[in-house]
Every structure is written in structure tokens, then in C-alpha cells.
Amino acid sequence: MSLTNSILSLFEITDPNLTVTEITKEHYPNGQHVHVVHAILSYQLLKCPHCGHKSLIKNGTHIGHLRLGTLSGGRYEMQLKRQRYQCKRCLKTCGAQTCQRRCENVVFCRLKNAVFYR
């Protein structure tokens, strides 16, 4: 099992559409060391969730930050890059979501209160 798979399994993240690109260690000005898991969440949407039309185009990405927790005294965060789409018919936008969120739960279920944006 690779390091990235081990970290994801420790935090109970099981989405098959999630691809970890790298893990970095960042040093904040307050002296804190944080391990950042860089990941991409992308899959092809089949229809618009707003109007049901089947004509979606890619419309950039959105980067969100999630606090995963601490392991062995080190803090872990995820920088999640989600694919955005726009409907050609209603012009509304939507984004890729984790399988847990598509099942009417919030991102990564038990981490819902740990979401923050920089």
C-alpha cells in the first residue's frame, strides 16, 4: 500500500474519483508544520443537476481546503481541486462532488465542520 493510500485510509476517505497528486510539508509563519495532501476530484457529469440537460462543458476548477486531523503530532490538510461545469442550456454551474456528498451527506461525512477556505 502506498503512502497516499495509507493516509487516505487513515482518514476514512474512500472516493474512487479522488486522485492524490502529491504530499508536501509546509511551514507556517507561526512555526507550525502542516502536511498538505494535494488532490484532484474529477469525473464526467452526465447531465445538469439543475435542469437535466445533457450538454455540460468544463468551466475551470475550484480549490477547497479541508482539515483532515492530526497524526503523530503532525497536522494534515487536503487541498482539493474540484472540476467545475457549466450547462449550455440554463447557464448554471455545478461542480464535482465526492461520492459521500452525492449521497446527500456532506464532504467526507465526519469532517463536515473542518472545512475552511484561505
C-alpha positions in Angstrom: 0.0 0.0 0.0 1.4 3.4 -1.0 1.9 6.3 1.4 -1.0 8.2 -0.2 -3.4 5.3 0.1 -2.3 4.8 3.7 -3.1 8.4 4.6 -6.4 8.4 2.8 -7.4 5.1 4.6 -6.4 6.5 8.0 -8.8 9.4 7.5 -11.5 7.1 6.0 -11.5 8.7 2.6 -12.7 6.2 0.0 -13.8 8.2 -3.0 -12.6 6.4 -6.2 -12.8 9.8 -8.1 -10.2 11.3 -5.8 -6.6 11.3 -7.1 -3.7 12.4 -4.9 -1.1 14.2 -6.8 1.5 14.9 -4.1 2.0 15.4 -0.3 4.0 18.4 0.8 5.1 19.8 4.1 4.5 23.5 4.6 5.9 25.7 7.3 3.6 28.5 8.5 4.9 31.8 9.9 3.7 30.9 13.4 6.2 27.9 13.4 3.6 25.3 12.7 4.4 22.4 10.3 1.5 21.1 8.2 1.4 18.1 5.8 -0.7 19.1 2.8 -2.3 16.4 0.7 -2.8 17.8 -2.8 -5.7 16.0 -4.6 -7.9 16.3 -7.6 -11.6 15.4 -7.7 -12.8 15.0 -11.3 -15.3 12.9 -13.2 -17.6 13.4 -16.2 -21.1 14.6 -15.2 -23.8 13.2 -17.5 -26.5 15.8 -17.0 -27.1 19.2 -15.4 -28.3 18.8 -11.8 -30.5 21.9 -12.2 -32.4 21.4 -15.5 -31.4 17.8 -16.5 -30.0 18.9 -19.9 -27.1 16.7 -21.2 -24.9 19.5 -22.5 -22.3 20.3 -19.9 -18.9 21.9 -20.6 -15.9 22.2 -18.3 -15.7 25.5 -16.6 -12.5 25.7 -14.6 -11.8 24.4 -11.1 -12.4 25.3 -7.5 -9.8 24.8 -4.8 -11.1 24.0 -1.4 -9.1 23.3 1.8 -10.0 20.5 4.3 -8.5 19.9 7.7 -8.1 16.2 8.0 -6.8 15.9 11.5 -3.5 15.1 13.3 -1.3 12.0 13.1 1.8 11.5 15.3 1.7 15.2 16.3 1.6 16.4 12.7 -1.4 18.3 11.3 -2.8 17.1 7.9 -4.8 19.2 5.5 -6.1 18.4 2.0 -6.0 20.9 -0.9 -8.9 19.6 -3.0 -9.1 20.8 -6.6 -12.7 20.1 -7.9 -13.7 20.3 -11.6 -16.5 22.9 -12.3 -19.0 22.5 -15.1 -21.5 24.9 -16.8 -24.8 23.9 -18.5 -25.2 25.3 -22.1 -29.0 25.4 -21.6 -29.6 27.1 -18.2 -26.1 28.6 -17.9 -25.9 27.5 -14.2 -22.7 26.0 -12.9 -22.0 22.9 -10.7 -19.0 21.1 -9.5 -17.7 17.6 -8.9 -18.6 16.2 -5.5 -17.4 13.2 -3.5 -19.4 10.1 -3.6 -20.4 10.7 0.0 -21.7 14.2 -0.9 -23.7 12.8 -3.9 -25.4 10.5 -1.4 -26.8 13.6 0.4 -24.1 13.7 3.0 -21.5 16.5 3.3 -17.9 16.2 2.2 -16.2 13.3 3.9 -19.1 12.9 6.3 -17.4 13.2 9.7 -15.2 16.1 8.6 -18.1 18.5 7.7 -17.1 21.0 10.4 -13.5 21.0 9.4 -13.9 22.7 6.0 -12.2 26.1 5.7 -11.1 28.4 2.9 -8.0 30.5 2.6 
